[in-house]
Amino acid sequence: MRIARIDHLVLTVASIEATCAFYSDVLGMEVVTFAGGRRALSFGAQKINLHEVGREFEPKAARPTAGSGDFCLIADTPLEEVIAHLQARDIAIEEGPVNRTGATGPIRSVYFRDPDDNLVEIANYV
């Protein structure tokens, strides 16, 4: 077997509405509704499906918990502009810019938290 790419991942959140507002406003993701009124955040060729705590869809993670996410997103926008954008929205940068290693090479990253305290990393390949 050979895995080609990530299609989607699932975040368990305290409030789907608050999460949609944050990710659409701060990160420019498109909020989409699909099968049975489920919500997701779409960007590029990927999406993040959303489950609300206590109202998860089956099948689900063994112990779904809001705030347990930690993931990296690659931006086309230069990191300096990402930082300015976050600062303009009073989003505290927890760390960065720092050098890290991405899936295909070196990246430069900043870290911040979403409304559920998930750790979000935004990076550019260098």
C-alpha positions, 0 to 999 in steps of 0.5 A: 500500500502507498498513501498519496495524500491527506484528504481531510481530518476531523477536529472535535470542537466546543462550538462549531459556529465559533470554529467556523467564524475563526477559521473563515475570518482568520485563515480564509477557509471556506465553511461548507455544509455537506451530508446531513448538515455536517460542517467542514472547513475547506481550503485547497484540495483538503478539508477539516470536518468538524464534530461538536463535543458530545454530538460527534458523528460515528465512527469517531475517535476513541476519545474525542476532545476539544483542544487536542489538535496540533497541525501545520498548514502551509500558506502561499502568503509570505510568513511576514504577512501572515504574522501581520494578519494575525497581529491585526486580529489580536491573535497571540503568536505562541512561538515563531517565526522559527525554522522547522522541518516540513513533510518535503523540506525546511519550513519557517513557522509561527504557532498560535491557538484557535478558540479550543486551544488547538495548536495551529502552525502556519508555515512557508517552505524555504 
